[in-house]
C-alpha cells in the first residue's frame, strides 16, 4: 500500500468509480461552500485535500450551495475516484488534514449515475434562534440571538402556508441571468415546515439562563433558492414579535415582492442538516 494510505497498486491502471461522502463543516470561517478563486471555501479545501490524497484530480459535486457563514451536518458530495481507492483511509486522511472545521462523516461507493446534486429528492435545513435577554457565548456562532420574547404559537401558525408548491420570489434573491435568457423559476415544493421549542433537549443554555429559550425552525423542500430559508426565518421572527400577523405570511408569499419581505436572518443560525436520495441510486456498500 502506498504511503498516503488512500489507494493500492497506484502504478497499475484502474477503472474509475463514483463515490459519495457526507460532509459536516463549520461555515464561520469560509466564504461559502462552492469553489471561489482566491478565497477559502469548503469545496475548495476538500478538493485540494482529496486530490492530494487520492493522487488524482478530483471534481466534486455538492448537493447544495451554502452561503458564507452557513454550517452543515449532512452536506453530500460526489466524485469519481480510482476504483482501488480505500475509502476508509481517504476519509481518515481528509479528516486529519481538514478537521475539525471540515470532516467527512462517511463515504460509500455508489452507482455511476449518482449525482449529489441532481439525484437529490430533498434538502432539509435547521435554523436555531436563541431567545433571551442576555447573549449566550456558547451559541454565538450557532444561533440568531433575539432579545425580545417571541410568541411561538403565532410563529407555528405562520409556517402552515409554506407547505406545498409555491413561488417563493418574496423570499429569494433574484438570480442573475444572461441577456436573452429566460428567468429562472423560483417555484419550490416544501414538504415540511415547523418551529418548536427545543430548550429542554439541549444543555447549551446553562443552568442560569432564566427566561431564555432555544427555538428550532425546520424546513424540507425539493430545492431552495438563494437566501430562501433565512428570509422565511426573518418573517417568522417578525410574526413572533407582533410586527406581522401569521395570516400575512400567505399574502407576502403571493405578492412575490422581494422588497416587502422582512429582515433576513443571519447566516450563523442555519445548518444544512440532511439530503435525501431514492434508494435506487444509493449503494448499500458501506465505507471500506
C-alpha positions as CSV (number, residue, x, y, z in Angstrom):
1,X,0.0,0.0,0.0
2,X,1.4,3.5,-0.8
3,X,2.4,5.8,2.0
4,X,-0.6,8.0,1.5
5,X,-2.9,5.2,2.8
6,X,-5.6,6.1,0.2
7,X,-5.1,3.7,-2.7
8,X,-3.5,0.4,-3.5
9,X,-1.4,-0.5,-6.6
10,X,-1.2,3.1,-7.8
11,X,1.1,2.1,-10.7
12,X,-1.5,-0.1,-12.3
13,X,-4.2,1.4,-14.5
14,X,-7.6,1.1,-12.7
15,X,-11.1,2.0,-13.6
16,X,-12.9,5.0,-12.1
17,X,-15.8,4.6,-9.7
18,X,-18.2,7.1,-8.2
19,X,-18.1,7.8,-4.5
20,X,-20.4,9.7,-2.2
21,X,-19.4,11.4,1.0
22,X,-21.4,13.0,3.8
23,X,-19.7,16.2,4.9
24,X,-20.0,18.3,8.1
25,X,-18.5,21.8,8.4
26,X,-18.3,25.0,10.5
27,X,-19.1,27.6,7.9
28,X,-18.0,30.6,10.1
29,X,-14.5,30.8,8.5
30,X,-15.5,30.1,4.9
31,X,-16.7,32.2,2.0
32,X,-19.5,29.7,1.3
33,X,-19.4,26.1,0.0
34,X,-18.8,26.4,-3.7
35,X,-15.3,26.9,-5.2
36,X,-14.5,30.6,-5.4
37,X,-11.0,31.7,-6.6
38,X,-8.7,33.4,-4.1
39,X,-11.0,32.8,-1.1
40,X,-11.4,30.0,1.4
41,X,-14.4,27.8,0.6
42,X,-15.5,24.4,1.8
43,X,-15.4,22.7,-1.6
44,X,-12.0,24.3,-2.4
45,X,-10.5,22.9,0.8
46,X,-11.9,19.5,0.2
47,X,-10.9,19.4,-3.5
48,X,-7.3,20.2,-2.6
49,X,-7.1,17.6,0.2
50,X,-8.9,14.8,-1.7
51,X,-6.9,15.3,-4.9
52,X,-3.6,15.2,-2.9
53,X,-4.5,12.1,-1.0
54,X,-6.1,10.2,-3.9
55,X,-3.3,11.3,-6.3
56,X,-5.9,12.2,-8.8
57,X,-7.6,15.4,-9.8
58,X,-11.0,15.3,-8.1
59,X,-14.0,17.2,-9.4
60,X,-16.5,17.5,-6.6
61,X,-20.3,17.9,-7.0
62,X,-22.2,19.2,-4.0
63,X,-25.9,18.7,-3.1
64,X,-26.4,22.3,-2.3
65,X,-24.5,25.6,-2.2
66,X,-24.5,27.2,1.3
67,X,-23.7,30.8,1.8
68,X,-20.8,32.3,3.8
69,X,-21.3,31.5,7.5
70,X,-23.8,28.7,6.9
71,X,-23.0,25.4,8.5
72,X,-23.7,21.8,7.5
73,X,-24.1,18.5,9.2
74,X,-25.4,16.5,6.2
75,X,-24.0,18.1,3.1
76,X,-23.4,15.5,0.4
77,X,-20.7,15.4,-2.3
78,X,-19.9,13.0,-5.1
79,X,-16.9,12.5,-7.3
80,X,-15.1,9.9,-9.4
81,X,-12.0,8.2,-7.9
82,X,-9.7,5.3,-8.9
83,X,-11.6,2.1,-8.2
84,X,-8.9,0.8,-5.9
85,X,-9.2,3.8,-3.5
86,X,-9.6,2.7,0.1
87,X,-12.4,5.0,1.1
88,X,-12.0,4.5,4.9
89,X,-8.3,5.6,4.6
90,X,-9.3,8.5,2.4
91,X,-11.9,9.7,4.9
92,X,-9.3,9.3,7.7
93,X,-6.7,11.3,5.9
94,X,-9.0,14.1,4.8
95,X,-10.3,14.5,8.4
96,X,-6.7,14.8,9.7
97,X,-5.9,17.5,7.2
98,X,-9.2,19.5,7.2
99,X,-10.7,18.8,10.6
100,X,-12.2,20.0,12.8
101,X,-13.5,22.7,10.5
102,X,-14.5,20.2,7.8
103,X,-14.9,16.5,8.2
104,X,-16.1,13.6,6.1
105,X,-18.7,11.7,8.2
106,X,-18.9,8.7,5.9
107,X,-18.1,7.5,2.4
108,X,-19.7,5.0,0.0
109,X,-19.3,3.6,-3.5
110,X,-22.4,4.4,-5.4
111,X,-23.7,3.6,-8.9
112,X,-22.1,5.7,-11.7
113,X,-25.4,7.6,-12.4
114,X,-25.5,9.0,-8.8
115,X,-25.0,12.8,-8.7
116,X,-25.0,14.6,-5.3
117,X,-27.0,17.5,-6.7
118,X,-29.3,16.1,-9.4
119,X,-30.1,12.8,-7.7
120,X,-31.3,14.5,-4.5
121,X,-35.0,14.4,-3.8
122,X,-35.0,16.9,-0.9
123,X,-32.8,19.1,1.3
124,X,-33.5,19.6,5.0
125,X,-32.4,22.8,6.8
126,X,-32.4,23.7,10.5
127,X,-32.3,27.2,11.9
128,X,-31.7,28.0,15.6
129,X,-32.9,31.1,17.4
130,X,-31.7,31.9,20.9
131,X,-34.5,33.9,22.5
132,X,-33.4,35.6,25.7
133,X,-32.4,39.0,27.1
134,X,-28.7,38.1,27.5
135,X,-26.3,36.7,24.9
136,X,-25.1,33.1,25.3
137,X,-21.4,32.7,24.3
138,X,-22.0,29.0,23.7
139,X,-24.4,29.8,20.9
140,X,-22.9,32.9,19.5
141,X,-21.8,31.2,16.2
142,X,-24.7,28.8,16.1
143,X,-27.9,30.9,16.6
144,X,-29.6,34.2,16.0
145,X,-29.9,36.0,19.3
146,X,-33.3,37.7,19.5
147,X,-33.7,39.6,22.8
148,X,-37.4,40.4,22.9
149,X,-39.8,37.5,23.7
150,X,-41.2,35.6,20.7
151,X,-44.7,34.3,20.6
152,X,-44.2,30.7,19.5
153,X,-47.8,29.7,18.7
154,X,-48.2,32.5,16.1
155,X,-44.9,31.6,14.5
156,X,-46.2,28.0,14.3
157,X,-49.3,29.2,12.5
158,X,-47.2,31.2,10.1
159,X,-45.4,28.0,9.0
160,X,-48.6,26.4,7.6
161,X,-48.8,28.5,4.3
162,X,-45.3,27.4,3.4
163,X,-46.3,23.8,2.9
164,X,-46.8,22.8,-0.8
165,X,-45.5,24.1,-4.1
166,X,-45.3,27.9,-4.3
167,X,-43.5,30.7,-6.0
168,X,-41.0,31.9,-3.3
169,X,-40.0,35.1,-5.1
170,X,-40.7,37.1,-2.0
171,X,-38.1,35.1,0.0
172,X,-35.4,34.7,-2.6
173,X,-32.7,36.8,-4.1
174,X,-33.4,37.0,-7.8
175,X,-30.8,35.0,-9.7
176,X,-28.9,36.8,-12.4
177,X,-29.3,35.6,-16.0
178,X,-27.5,36.4,-19.1
179,X,-29.2,38.8,-21.6
180,X,-31.7,37.0,-23.8
181,X,-32.1,34.0,-21.4
182,X,-35.3,33.2,-19.6
183,X,-35.6,34.0,-15.9
184,X,-35.2,31.0,-13.6
185,X,-38.3,29.7,-11.9
186,X,-38.4,30.3,-8.1
187,X,-41.2,27.7,-7.5
188,X,-40.2,25.2,-4.9
189,X,-42.1,22.3,-3.2
190,X,-41.9,22.4,0.6
191,X,-42.7,19.1,2.3
192,X,-42.2,20.2,5.9
193,X,-42.0,23.5,7.8
194,X,-42.3,23.9,11.5
195,X,-40.8,25.7,14.5
196,X,-40.6,24.3,18.0
197,X,-39.1,25.0,21.5
198,X,-36.1,22.6,21.9
199,X,-34.8,24.2,25.1
200,X,-35.3,21.0,27.1
201,X,-33.4,18.9,24.7
202,X,-30.1,20.8,24.9
203,X,-27.8,21.8,27.8
204,X,-26.2,24.6,25.8
205,X,-28.2,27.3,27.6
206,X,-26.8,26.6,31.0
207,X,-28.4,26.5,34.5
208,X,-28.8,30.2,35.0
209,X,-30.4,31.1,31.7
210,X,-33.6,32.3,33.3
211,X,-36.3,33.0,30.7
212,X,-34.1,32.1,27.7
213,X,-35.3,29.6,25.1
214,X,-33.9,27.8,22.1
215,X,-36.3,27.7,19.1
216,X,-35.6,25.5,16.1
217,X,-37.1,26.0,12.7
218,X,-37.0,23.0,10.3
219,X,-37.8,23.0,6.6
220,X,-37.6,20.4,3.9
221,X,-38.0,21.0,0.2
222,X,-37.1,19.6,-3.1
223,X,-34.8,22.6,-3.6
224,X,-34.1,26.0,-2.2
225,X,-33.3,29.3,-3.9
226,X,-30.8,31.8,-2.6
227,X,-31.4,33.1,0.9
228,X,-34.9,31.4,1.0
229,X,-34.6,29.9,4.5
230,X,-33.0,32.9,6.1
231,X,-35.7,35.2,4.6
232,X,-38.5,32.9,5.8
233,X,-37.0,32.9,9.3
234,X,-36.8,36.7,9.3
235,X,-40.5,36.8,8.5
236,X,-41.3,34.3,11.3
237,X,-39.4,36.4,13.8
238,X,-41.4,39.4,12.7
239,X,-44.6,37.4,13.4
240,X,-43.3,36.3,16.8
241,X,-42.5,39.9,17.7
242,X,-46.0,41.0,16.7
243,X,-44.8,43.1,13.7
244,X,-46.7,40.9,11.3
245,X,-49.8,38.7,11.7
246,X,-49.5,35.0,11.0
247,X,-52.1,35.3,8.2
248,X,-49.8,37.8,6.4
249,X,-47.3,35.1,5.6
250,X,-49.5,33.8,2.8
251,X,-50.2,37.2,1.3
252,X,-46.5,38.0,1.5
253,X,-45.8,34.9,-0.5
254,X,-48.5,35.6,-3.1
255,X,-47.2,39.1,-3.5
256,X,-43.9,37.8,-5.0
257,X,-42.3,41.1,-3.9
258,X,-38.8,40.7,-2.5
259,X,-38.8,44.3,-1.2
260,X,-41.8,43.5,1.0
261,X,-40.0,40.8,2.9
262,X,-38.7,41.5,6.5
263,X,-35.1,41.4,7.6
264,X,-33.0,38.4,6.5
265,X,-31.9,36.2,9.4
266,X,-28.1,36.0,9.9
267,X,-26.3,33.1,8.4
268,X,-24.8,31.7,11.6
269,X,-28.0,30.1,12.8
270,X,-28.5,28.0,9.6
271,X,-27.4,24.4,9.1
272,X,-27.9,22.1,6.1
273,X,-29.0,19.1,8.1
274,X,-29.7,16.3,5.7
275,X,-30.1,15.5,2.0
276,X,-32.5,12.7,0.8
277,X,-32.0,10.3,-2.1
278,X,-34.0,7.5,-3.6
279,X,-32.7,4.0,-2.6
280,X,-32.4,3.1,-6.3
281,X,-29.4,5.4,-6.8
282,X,-27.7,4.7,-3.5
283,X,-25.5,1.7,-2.9
284,X,-25.6,-0.2,0.4
285,X,-21.9,-0.9,0.2
286,X,-20.6,0.8,3.3
287,X,-17.3,2.6,3.8
288,X,-14.3,0.4,3.2
